[in-house]
Amino acid sequence: MNAQYTYDHDVDILTIRLQEGKFEDGDEIAPGLVAAYDSEGNLLELELRNIHRIAEANFDSRQLKAAA
């Protein structure tokens, strides 16, 4: 499975689904970054919260428009 990306504009969350599986546990591994795992500890998904704030702090507006 290739990574799948979804963005929820209403809550400003970018989700990166790395592989299929049933979610068992999740941890906030850094401020605004949540990792979700299956029962065997395999990383299934990353969730980046407040992604616009993070992106604006790290990229200029031309890079953000080009990525959209």
Biopython code that builds the backbone (N, CA, C, O; Angstrom):
import numpy as np
from Bio.PDB.StructureBuilder import StructureBuilder

atoms = [
    (1, "MET", "N", (0.843, -1.187, 0.000)),
    (1, "MET", "CA", (0.000, 0.000, 0.000)),
    (1, "MET", "C", (0.883, 1.242, 0.000)),
    (1, "MET", "O", (1.801, 1.359, 0.811)),
    (2, "ASN", "N", (0.606, 2.149, -0.896)),
    (2, "ASN", "CA", (1.268, 3.449, -0.877)),
    (2, "ASN", "C", (0.626, 4.311, 0.197)),
    (2, "ASN", "O", (-0.550, 4.134, 0.514)),
    (3, "ALA", "N", (1.372, 5.223, 0.747)),
    (3, "ALA", "CA", (0.829, 6.122, 1.756)),
    (3, "ALA", "C", (-0.329, 6.918, 1.165)),
    (3, "ALA", "O", (-0.278, 7.352, 0.015)),
    (4, "GLN", "N", (-1.361, 7.100, 1.962)),
    (4, "GLN", "CA", (-2.525, 7.877, 1.551)),
    (4, "GLN", "C", (-2.628, 9.105, 2.442)),
    (4, "GLN", "O", (-2.448, 9.019, 3.657)),
    (5, "TYR", "N", (-2.916, 10.238, 1.835)),
    (5, "TYR", "CA", (-2.990, 11.504, 2.549)),
    (5, "TYR", "C", (-4.409, 12.036, 2.508)),
    (5, "TYR", "O", (-5.050, 12.009, 1.457)),
    (6, "THR", "N", (-4.906, 12.517, 3.631)),
    (6, "THR", "CA", (-6.191, 13.202, 3.670)),
    (6, "THR", "C", (-6.033, 14.446, 4.530)),
    (6, "THR", "O", (-5.238, 14.475, 5.469)),
    (7, "TYR", "N", (-6.799, 15.462, 4.193)),
    (7, "TYR", "CA", (-6.776, 16.699, 4.954)),
    (7, "TYR", "C", (-8.207, 17.061, 5.337)),
    (7, "TYR", "O", (-9.094, 17.109, 4.485)),
    (8, "ASP", "N", (-8.419, 17.312, 6.616)),
    (8, "ASP", "CA", (-9.721, 17.752, 7.114)),
    (8, "ASP", "C", (-9.622, 19.237, 7.430)),
    (8, "ASP", "O", (-9.050, 19.634, 8.445)),
    (9, "HIS", "N", (-10.185, 20.045, 6.549)),
    (9, "HIS", "CA", (-10.099, 21.498, 6.674)),
    (9, "HIS", "C", (-10.779, 22.004, 7.940)),
    (9, "HIS", "O", (-10.303, 22.953, 8.563)),
    (10, "ASP", "N", (-11.891, 21.375, 8.326)),
    (10, "ASP", "CA", (-12.648, 21.845, 9.486)),
    (10, "ASP", "C", (-11.843, 21.804, 10.777)),
    (10, "ASP", "O", (-12.000, 22.680, 11.627)),
    (11, "VAL", "N", (-10.992, 20.811, 10.935)),
    (11, "VAL", "CA", (-10.196, 20.683, 12.159)),
    (11, "VAL", "C", (-8.707, 20.894, 11.913)),
    (11, "VAL", "O", (-7.910, 20.798, 12.847)),
    (12, "ASP", "N", (-8.315, 21.181, 10.661)),
    (12, "ASP", "CA", (-6.933, 21.471, 10.265)),
    (12, "ASP", "C", (-5.983, 20.325, 10.638)),
    (12, "ASP", "O", (-4.966, 20.521, 11.303)),
    (13, "ILE", "N", (-6.363, 19.101, 10.174)),
    (13, "ILE", "CA", (-5.560, 17.916, 10.445)),
    (13, "ILE", "C", (-5.193, 17.230, 9.133)),
    (13, "ILE", "O", (-6.055, 16.955, 8.299)),
    (14, "LEU", "N", (-3.905, 16.961, 8.966)),
    (14, "LEU", "CA", (-3.404, 16.169, 7.850)),
    (14, "LEU", "C", (-3.141, 14.762, 8.379)),
    (14, "LEU", "O", (-2.404, 14.581, 9.348)),
    (15, "THR", "N", (-3.751, 13.770, 7.734)),
    (15, "THR", "CA", (-3.572, 12.378, 8.134)),
    (15, "THR", "C", (-2.809, 11.652, 7.043)),
    (15, "THR", "O", (-3.149, 11.747, 5.864)),
    (16, "ILE", "N", (-1.783, 10.932, 7.443)),
    (16, "ILE", "CA", (-0.979, 10.127, 6.522)),
    (16, "ILE", "C", (-1.153, 8.675, 6.936)),
    (16, "ILE", "O", (-0.660, 8.248, 7.979)),
    (17, "ARG", "N", (-1.858, 7.927, 6.107)),
    (17, "ARG", "CA", (-2.101, 6.500, 6.376)),
    (17, "ARG", "C", (-0.984, 5.710, 5.708)),
    (17, "ARG", "O", (-0.859, 5.726, 4.484)),
    (18, "LEU", "N", (-0.179, 5.025, 6.495)),
    (18, "LEU", "CA", (0.996, 4.334, 5.991)),
    (18, "LEU", "C", (0.714, 2.900, 5.577)),
    (18, "LEU", "O", (1.305, 2.395, 4.622)),
    (19, "GLN", "N", (-0.193, 2.244, 6.296)),
    (19, "GLN", "CA", (-0.540, 0.869, 5.962)),
    (19, "GLN", "C", (-1.900, 0.528, 6.559)),
    (19, "GLN", "O", (-2.369, 1.185, 7.488)),
    (20, "GLU", "N", (-2.523, -0.509, 6.009)),
    (20, "GLU", "CA", (-3.810, -0.969, 6.497)),
    (20, "GLU", "C", (-3.624, -1.686, 7.825)),
    (20, "GLU", "O", (-2.548, -2.211, 8.109)),
    (21, "GLY", "N", (-4.662, -1.706, 8.629)),
    (21, "GLY", "CA", (-4.637, -2.429, 9.890)),
    (21, "GLY", "C", (-5.659, -1.857, 10.840)),
    (21, "GLY", "O", (-6.255, -0.810, 10.585)),
    (22, "LYS", "N", (-5.851, -2.554, 11.931)),
    (22, "LYS", "CA", (-6.802, -2.140, 12.958)),
    (22, "LYS", "C", (-6.066, -1.345, 14.033)),
    (22, "LYS", "O", (-5.087, -1.821, 14.607)),
    (23, "PHE", "N", (-6.542, -0.140, 14.298)),
    (23, "PHE", "CA", (-5.911, 0.713, 15.301)),
    (23, "PHE", "C", (-6.097, 0.123, 16.692)),
    (23, "PHE", "O", (-7.194, -0.284, 17.076)),
    (24, "GLU", "N", (-5.009, 0.090, 17.428)),
    (24, "GLU", "CA", (-5.043, -0.413, 18.794)),
    (24, "GLU", "C", (-4.650, 0.668, 19.793)),
    (24, "GLU", "O", (-5.209, 0.739, 20.888)),
    (25, "ASP", "N", (-3.680, 1.517, 19.413)),
    (25, "ASP", "CA", (-3.136, 2.489, 20.348)),
    (25, "ASP", "C", (-2.647, 3.707, 19.583)),
    (25, "ASP", "O", (-2.305, 3.615, 18.404)),
    (26, "GLY", "N", (-2.616, 4.832, 20.251)),
    (26, "GLY", "CA", (-2.090, 6.053, 19.668)),
    (26, "GLY", "C", (-1.379, 6.878, 20.717)),
    (26, "GLY", "O", (-1.766, 6.879, 21.885)),
    (27, "ASP", "N", (-0.341, 7.579, 20.304)),
    (27, "ASP", "CA", (0.446, 8.409, 21.216)),
    (27, "ASP", "C", (0.745, 9.743, 20.547)),
    (27, "ASP", "O", (1.017, 9.807, 19.348)),
    (28, "GLU", "N", (0.689, 10.807, 21.343)),
    (28, "GLU", "CA", (1.170, 12.091, 20.850)),
    (28, "GLU", "C", (2.682, 12.080, 21.049)),
    (28, "GLU", "O", (3.170, 12.214, 22.171)),
    (29, "ILE", "N", (3.419, 11.918, 19.947)),
    (29, "ILE", "CA", (4.865, 11.750, 20.034)),
    (29, "ILE", "C", (5.620, 13.076, 20.003)),
    (29, "ILE", "O", (6.810, 13.128, 20.315)),
    (30, "ALA", "N", (4.927, 14.138, 19.627)),
    (30, "ALA", "CA", (5.445, 15.503, 19.649)),
    (30, "ALA", "C", (4.221, 16.409, 19.649)),
    (30, "ALA", "O", (3.131, 15.962, 19.290)),
    (31, "PRO", "N", (4.372, 17.661, 20.040)),
    (31, "PRO", "CA", (3.207, 18.549, 20.023)),
    (31, "PRO", "C", (2.562, 18.593, 18.631)),
    (31, "PRO", "O", (3.196, 18.983, 17.650)),
    (32, "GLY", "N", (1.293, 18.187, 18.569)),
    (32, "GLY", "CA", (0.554, 18.213, 17.310)),
    (32, "GLY", "C", (0.818, 17.029, 16.396)),
    (32, "GLY", "O", (0.325, 17.017, 15.269)),
    (33, "LEU", "N", (1.577, 16.033, 16.840)),
    (33, "LEU", "CA", (1.876, 14.866, 16.013)),
    (33, "LEU", "C", (1.467, 13.599, 16.764)),
    (33, "LEU", "O", (2.031, 13.265, 17.806)),
    (34, "VAL", "N", (0.466, 12.898, 16.206)),
    (34, "VAL", "CA", (-0.056, 11.688, 16.827)),
    (34, "VAL", "C", (0.276, 10.503, 15.932)),
    (34, "VAL", "O", (0.059, 10.544, 14.721)),
    (35, "ALA", "N", (0.806, 9.446, 16.543)),
    (35, "ALA", "CA", (1.117, 8.208, 15.830)),
    (35, "ALA", "C", (0.133, 7.140, 16.292)),
    (35, "ALA", "O", (-0.120, 6.998, 17.488)),
    (36, "ALA", "N", (-0.423, 6.387, 15.338)),
    (36, "ALA", "CA", (-1.371, 5.316, 15.648)),
    (36, "ALA", "C", (-0.754, 3.976, 15.266)),
    (36, "ALA", "O", (-0.128, 3.842, 14.214)),
    (37, "TYR", "N", (-0.938, 2.993, 16.131)),
    (37, "TYR", "CA", (-0.309, 1.682, 15.973)),
    (37, "TYR", "C", (-1.350, 0.561, 16.009)),
    (37, "TYR", "O", (-2.453, 0.738, 16.525)),
    (38, "ASP", "N", (-0.981, -0.590, 15.455)),
    (38, "ASP", "CA", (-1.816, -1.771, 15.590)),
    (38, "ASP", "C", (-1.406, -2.530, 16.858)),
    (38, "ASP", "O", (-0.529, -2.076, 17.592)),
    (39, "SER", "N", (-2.034, -3.682, 17.117)),
    (39, "SER", "CA", (-1.772, -4.428, 18.344)),
    (39, "SER", "C", (-0.344, -4.983, 18.421)),
    (39, "SER", "O", (0.122, -5.344, 19.502)),
    (40, "GLU", "N", (0.342, -5.052, 17.290)),
    (40, "GLU", "CA", (1.723, -5.543, 17.267)),
    (40, "GLU", "C", (2.745, -4.410, 17.322)),
    (40, "GLU", "O", (3.951, -4.652, 17.281)),
    (41, "GLY", "N", (2.258, -3.176, 17.415)),
    (41, "GLY", "CA", (3.148, -2.026, 17.500)),
    (41, "GLY", "C", (3.589, -1.459, 16.175)),
    (41, "GLY", "O", (4.474, -0.604, 16.133)),
    (42, "ASN", "N", (2.985, -1.921, 15.080)),
    (42, "ASN", "CA", (3.319, -1.389, 13.756)),
    (42, "ASN", "C", (2.668, -0.025, 13.566)),
    (42, "ASN", "O", (1.496, 0.158, 13.897)),
    (43, "LEU", "N", (3.414, 0.920, 13.041)),
    (43, "LEU", "CA", (2.904, 2.260, 12.782)),
    (43, "LEU", "C", (1.947, 2.219, 11.600)),
    (43, "LEU", "O", (2.326, 1.818, 10.500)),
    (44, "LEU", "N", (0.696, 2.640, 11.832)),
    (44, "LEU", "CA", (-0.313, 2.642, 10.781)),
    (44, "LEU", "C", (-0.566, 4.030, 10.211)),
    (44, "LEU", "O", (-0.819, 4.178, 9.016)),
    (45, "GLU", "N", (-0.499, 5.041, 11.061)),
    (45, "GLU", "CA", (-0.951, 6.370, 10.641)),
    (45, "GLU", "C", (-0.262, 7.449, 11.456)),
    (45, "GLU", "O", (0.042, 7.266, 12.634)),
    (46, "LEU", "N", (-0.022, 8.582, 10.799)),
    (46, "LEU", "CA", (0.445, 9.794, 11.467)),
    (46, "LEU", "C", (-0.607, 10.868, 11.274)),
    (46, "LEU", "O", (-1.174, 11.009, 10.191)),
    (47, "GLU", "N", (-0.862, 11.615, 12.321)),
    (47, "GLU", "CA", (-1.837, 12.693, 12.266)),
    (47, "GLU", "C", (-1.141, 13.973, 12.686)),
    (47, "GLU", "O", (-0.626, 14.069, 13.801)),
    (48, "LEU", "N", (-1.122, 14.956, 11.798)),
    (48, "LEU", "CA", (-0.500, 16.251, 12.076)),
    (48, "LEU", "C", (-1.602, 17.268, 12.330)),
    (48, "LEU", "O", (-2.362, 17.618, 11.427)),
    (49, "ARG", "N", (-1.675, 17.728, 13.554)),
    (49, "ARG", "CA", (-2.727, 18.674, 13.954)),
    (49, "ARG", "C", (-2.241, 20.102, 13.795)),
    (49, "ARG", "O", (-1.054, 20.384, 13.958)),
    (50, "ASN", "N", (-3.173, 21.015, 13.472)),
    (50, "ASN", "CA", (-2.848, 22.430, 13.239)),
    (50, "ASN", "C", (-1.785, 22.571, 12.161)),
    (50, "ASN", "O", (-0.823, 23.323, 12.315)),
    (51, "ILE", "N", (-1.966, 21.845, 11.079)),
    (51, "ILE", "CA", (-0.949, 21.764, 10.030)),
    (51, "ILE", "C", (-0.656, 23.115, 9.378)),
    (51, "ILE", "O", (0.488, 23.365, 8.998)),
    (52, "HIS", "N", (-1.641, 23.986, 9.239)),
    (52, "HIS", "CA", (-1.370, 25.293, 8.638)),
    (52, "HIS", "C", (-0.414, 26.120, 9.485)),
    (52, "HIS", "O", (0.467, 26.793, 8.950)),
    (53, "ARG", "N", (-0.578, 26.076, 10.780)),
    (53, "ARG", "CA", (0.317, 26.823, 11.677)),
    (53, "ARG", "C", (1.739, 26.279, 11.566)),
    (53, "ARG", "O", (2.701, 27.046, 11.523)),
    (54, "ILE", "N", (1.865, 24.958, 11.521)),
    (54, "ILE", "CA", (3.185, 24.337, 11.390)),
    (54, "ILE", "C", (3.811, 24.694, 10.044)),
    (54, "ILE", "O", (4.985, 25.057, 9.975)),
    (55, "ALA", "N", (3.023, 24.587, 8.980)),
    (55, "ALA", "CA", (3.535, 24.861, 7.641)),
    (55, "ALA", "C", (3.950, 26.319, 7.491)),
    (55, "ALA", "O", (4.997, 26.607, 6.911)),
    (56, "GLU", "N", (3.147, 27.234, 8.002)),
    (56, "GLU", "CA", (3.477, 28.651, 7.886)),
    (56, "GLU", "C", (4.752, 29.000, 8.643)),
    (56, "GLU", "O", (5.472, 29.920, 8.255)),
    (57, "ALA", "N", (5.030, 28.283, 9.703)),
    (57, "ALA", "CA", (6.241, 28.548, 10.480)),
    (57, "ALA", "C", (7.486, 28.004, 9.787)),
    (57, "ALA", "O", (8.598, 28.432, 10.096)),
    (58, "ASN", "N", (7.314, 27.057, 8.844)),
    (58, "ASN", "CA", (8.458, 26.386, 8.239)),
    (58, "ASN", "C", (8.640, 26.624, 6.742)),
    (58, "ASN", "O", (9.697, 26.310, 6.197)),
    (59, "PHE", "N", (7.632, 27.172, 6.071)),
    (59, "PHE", "CA", (7.703, 27.398, 4.629)),
    (59, "PHE", "C", (7.164, 28.775, 4.305)),
    (59, "PHE", "O", (6.328, 29.311, 5.033)),
    (60, "ASP", "N", (7.641, 29.347, 3.213)),
    (60, "ASP", "CA", (7.045, 30.607, 2.802)),
    (60, "ASP", "C", (5.802, 30.322, 1.958)),
    (60, "ASP", "O", (5.588, 29.185, 1.539)),
    (61, "SER", "N", (5.000, 31.324, 1.713)),
    (61, "SER", "CA", (3.710, 31.142, 1.056)),
    (61, "SER", "C", (3.841, 30.590, -0.353)),
    (61, "SER", "O", (2.928, 29.906, -0.816)),
    (62, "ARG", "N", (4.935, 30.857, -1.056)),
    (62, "ARG", "CA", (5.106, 30.309, -2.425)),
    (62, "ARG", "C", (5.225, 28.799, -2.382)),
    (62, "ARG", "O", (4.674, 28.122, -3.249)),
    (63, "GLN", "N", (5.924, 28.251, -1.403)),
    (63, "GLN", "CA", (6.053, 26.804, -1.292)),
    (63, "GLN", "C", (4.709, 26.164, -0.949)),
    (63, "GLN", "O", (4.382, 25.095, -1.464)),
    (64, "LEU", "N", (3.929, 26.814, -0.084)),
    (64, "LEU", "CA", (2.626, 26.255, 0.281)),
    (64, "LEU", "C", (1.682, 26.224, -0.904)),
    (64, "LEU", "O", (0.955, 25.247, -1.079)),
    (65, "LYS", "N", (1.671, 27.277, -1.731)),
    (65, "LYS", "CA", (0.798, 27.318, -2.904)),
    (65, "LYS", "C", (1.229, 26.282, -3.936)),
    (65, "LYS", "O", (0.380, 25.676, -4.589)),
    (66, "ALA", "N", (2.516, 26.072, -4.090)),
    (66, "ALA", "CA", (3.010, 25.099, -5.067)),
    (66, "ALA", "C", (2.653, 23.678, -4.643)),
    (66, "ALA", "O", (2.437, 22.819, -5.498)),
    (67, "ALA", "N", (2.588, 23.421, -3.365)),
    (67, "ALA", "CA", (2.276, 22.084, -2.864)),
    (67, "ALA", "C", (0.793, 21.782, -2.928)),
    (67, "ALA", "O", (0.403, 20.615, -2.913)),
    (68, "ALA", "N", (-0.034, 22.795, -2.999)),
    (68, "ALA", "CA", (-1.508, 22.598, -2.980)),
    (68, "ALA", "C", (-2.023, 22.032, -4.276)),
    (68, "ALA", "O", (-3.225, 21.810, -4.419)),
]
sb = StructureBuilder()
sb.init_structure("model")
sb.init_model(0)
sb.init_chain("A")
sb.init_seg("    ")
for serial, (resi, resn, name, xyz) in enumerate(atoms, 1):
    if name == "N":
        sb.init_residue(resn, " ", resi, " ")
    sb.init_atom(name, np.array(xyz, "f"), 0.0, 1.0, " ", f" {name:<3s}", serial, name[0])
structure = sb.get_structure()
